[in-house]
Amino acid sequence: MSTRILVIEDDPINLELMDFLLRTVGYVPSLARDGVEGLAVARRDRPDLIVSDILMPNMDGYEVARRIRSDPELRRTPLLAVTALAMAGDKEKILEAGFDGYISKPLNIQNFVAQIRAFLER
């Protein structure tokens, strides 16, 4: 069975890029354009990994993380932030919110899949 990855991202270009890169190597992505949609898709699809932006409309990534970690069905799902936040303390704040890891934007096309693979293998 292929690894199912939910991508929650409000920027259509980044969403399409991550979808393409993940499909190219055989992952099965589900897509959501904001946190509200992302939570609904996560509950429906039970992905093996959730990749979420932080700054999004309707519900930001911090709230997505809080809700996932408080949901008995989803709390053990690995959660990876993909964000442009790069100020001092941002990474710590992201991890404290419930994310298990962090990938910086802009995405490095050569490294993105390797970063996802390494994250899944730990």
Protein Blocks (a to p, Z undefined) as FASTA:
>chain_A
ZZddddddfblklmmmmmmmmmmnopacdddfbfklmmmmmmmnopabdcddfbdghiaf
klmmmmmmmpmklmmpccddddfbfcehklmmmmmnopabdcdddddfklmmmmmmmmmm
ZZ
